[in-house]
């Protein structure tokens, strides 16, 4: 009986590992909602925002619009979620990520004041390709981000 049980467990283990992983491609589009003629601050590290692993694993998509201030020290503060149509964890992740952003003055000779900004983050996924995910984000960014006003 023990031999049959062991054989059954080995067979089940083999079956469960033979399932192929689903391949997903993610893209995050960051858009300045109200671009001003004269902005005084730029991101210190303007790298492309990558799709967060924990959000990709749960196939979380949607958009988040945030208001925030860049203070005189180039730090992000007073972050508030204006609109979102994404799951709560997407909005929370975006807020935490934005809090870590550092800013540097565009013109070091200008008087540096606190600057209010509004940025939209679009999170998109595709099971076809990265290009398809980018195209989906471009399309999504043209739509209202308004299922859940916060």
C-alpha positions in Angstrom: 0.0 0.0 0.0 2.9 2.4 0.8 4.4 1.8 -2.6 1.1 2.7 -4.3 0.8 5.9 -2.2 4.4 6.9 -3.0 3.8 6.2 -6.7 0.6 8.3 -6.7 2.3 11.2 -5.0 5.2 11.1 -7.5 2.7 10.9 -10.4 0.7 13.9 -9.1 3.9 15.9 -8.5 5.0 15.3 -12.1 1.6 16.3 -13.5 1.5 19.6 -11.5 4.9 20.7 -12.7 4.2 20.0 -16.4 1.7 22.9 -16.6 3.3 25.7 -18.7 3.6 29.2 -17.3 1.5 31.9 -18.8 3.6 34.5 -20.5 2.6 38.1 -19.8 4.1 41.4 -21.0 3.6 44.6 -19.0 4.0 48.3 -19.7 3.7 51.4 -17.5 3.0 54.7 -19.2 3.6 57.8 -17.1 2.0 61.1 -18.3 2.1 64.6 -16.9 -1.6 65.4 -16.7 -1.3 69.2 -16.6 2.0 70.1 -18.2 2.9 73.6 -17.3 4.8 75.9 -19.6 7.5 76.4 -17.0 8.2 73.5 -14.7 11.1 73.8 -12.2 11.7 70.2 -11.2 12.6 67.1 -13.2 13.0 63.5 -11.9 16.6 62.8 -10.8 16.4 59.3 -12.1 14.1 59.4 -15.2 14.4 55.7 -15.9 11.4 54.0 -17.4 9.0 52.8 -14.7 8.9 49.0 -14.7 5.8 46.9 -14.2 5.9 45.7 -10.5 6.3 42.0 -10.2 3.7 41.7 -7.5 1.1 43.5 -9.7 2.1 41.4 -12.7 1.7 38.2 -10.8 -1.9 39.1 -9.9 -2.5 40.5 -13.5 -3.4 43.9 -12.0 -4.0 46.6 -14.6 -5.6 50.1 -14.7 -4.7 53.7 -14.2 -4.0 55.9 -11.2 -3.9 59.7 -11.2 -1.9 61.3 -8.3 -1.5 64.9 -7.2 1.7 65.7 -5.2 4.1 68.5 -4.4 7.8 68.6 -5.0 9.3 70.5 -2.1 12.3 72.9 -2.1 14.6 69.9 -1.2 13.4 68.0 -4.3 11.4 65.5 -2.3 7.9 64.2 -3.1 5.3 65.0 -0.5 1.5 65.5 0.0 0.6 62.7 -2.4 -3.1 62.1 -2.9 -4.9 59.7 -5.2 -7.2 61.8 -7.4 -8.7 59.0 -9.6 -8.2 55.3 -10.2 -9.9 52.5 -11.9 -7.4 50.0 -10.7 -7.4 47.6 -7.8 -6.5 49.2 -4.4 -3.1 47.5 -4.3 -2.1 49.2 -7.7 -3.0 52.6 -6.3 -1.1 52.0 -3.0 1.9 50.7 -4.9 2.0 53.7 -7.2 1.7 56.1 -4.2 4.6 54.3 -2.4 6.7 54.4 -5.6 6.1 58.1 -6.2 7.1 58.9 -2.6 10.6 57.5 -3.3 11.1 59.7 -6.4 13.7 62.5 -6.1 13.7 65.7 -8.1 16.4 68.1 -9.2 16.0 71.7 -10.4 15.9 72.2 -14.2 17.5 75.6 -13.7 19.8 75.8 -10.7 19.9 79.6 -10.8 16.1 79.9 -10.5 14.4 80.4 -7.1 13.1 77.0 -6.0 9.6 76.9 -4.7 7.3 74.0 -3.9 5.7 72.9 -7.2 2.4 71.0 -7.5 2.1 68.3 -10.1 -0.4 65.7 -11.4 0.8 62.5 -13.0 -1.1 59.6 -14.5 0.2 56.1 -14.4 -1.3 53.5 -16.8 -0.6 49.9 -16.1 -1.3 47.6 -19.1 -0.7 43.9 -19.8 -0.8 41.6 -22.9 -0.2 37.9 -23.4 0.9 38.6 -27.0 4.0 41.0 -26.8 5.6 44.0 -25.2 4.6 46.1 -28.2 0.9 45.1 -27.8 1.1 46.1 -24.1 2.6 49.5 -25.1 -0.2 50.0 -27.6 -2.8 49.1 -25.0 -1.3 51.7 -22.7 -1.4 54.4 -25.4 -5.0 53.6 -26.0 -5.9 53.4 -22.3 -4.2 56.8 -21.6 -6.8 58.5 -23.9 -9.7 57.2 -21.8 -10.9 58.7 -18.5 -9.4 57.1 -15.4 -12.6 57.5 -13.5 -14.3 54.3 -12.2 -13.3 55.2 -8.6 -12.8 58.8 -7.5 -10.9 58.9 -4.3 
